[in-house]
Amino acid sequence: MNEMMMEVLKMADRTVIDPVTFAQGFASAATQAGIDTNQLTPAAKKYLLSYLTAFYLANDFNQVEAQNFATTTVKFKDMSFEQLLERVSQLNQY
């Protein structure tokens, strides 16, 4: 997969992907990877699956991080090394 950023709009409970941006990103990645024309549809499905997996994993991580940091009373700079290790182990769910 290439490094392009796709626009994803969160609308209520739906995720909408800009089809033009997705198509351009996939076409670029397919050309760079030398994907055979008879394999374009399966490759596009894998590209979409990879993107959505990463997108939702990042969203889940951001939500967990926001919850954890919102409840932190001690700032990282004020923690002892042991406290910092404990905090990192609590956050290390991914």
N, C-alpha and C positions, 0 to 999 in steps of 0.2 A: 504494500500500500504506500502511496506517496505521502508527502507532508501537507497536502492541501487541507484547508479548513472549510468544512461544509457548514452552511447556515442551517441550523436546526431551531425551529421555533416551537416553543412549548405552548400549546393552546389547550387550556383546561387539562384534560387527561389524554390529549393526543400529542404525538410528536410528528411534526411535518418537516420533511426534508426537501430543500429546494432541488427540483429535478434537474435543472440546468447545471447547477453547481456539482451535483452528484455525477451527472453524465460526463461533464468535462473532466472531473477528477478520475473517474473510472477509465475514460478513454485514454487519458495520459498514462495512468498506471498500466493499462493493458498494452499500450504501445511499448512502454519501457520494458515490460516483462515479456514481450513477444508472444502474447496469448494468441493461439490459433483461432481463426474466425468461427469454427464450429464449437469452440469452447467458451465463447463470449457470454452466453446466458448463464451457464453455471459459475463462471468466474465473477460475473456481476453480482450474483446472489451471494457468493462468498465475501465479496467486497462489502456489500451492504450488511451482511451478518457481522463481519469484523468491526465495521464502523459502529453499528448499533450496540454491540457488546461493549466496546470501549466507551461509548457515550454514556450508557447507563451505569457502567462501573464507576466512571468518573463522577457522575451525578450522585450515586450512592456514597462514594467517598466524601464528596463535598458536604453532603448532609450530615454524615457522621462527624466530620471534622467541625462543622459549624456547631453542632450540639456539644461536642466535647470542649471546644474552646469557649463557648458561651458560659459553661459552668465552671471554668477554671478560675479559682480565686487567687492562686499564686502564679505569678508570671514566670515564664521559663527562665529568664535571666536571674530570678531570685531563688531558683530551686537548687538543691544540692545535687551532686552527681547521681546519687541513689534515687532521689525523687524524680529526676529527669529520666532515668532508665525505667522506672516504674510507669511513668506517664507515657513514654514511647511504647512500652509493651502493651499498654491499654489501647493505644491508638493503632497498633500494628495488626489490624484485622485483614488487611489485604496483602 
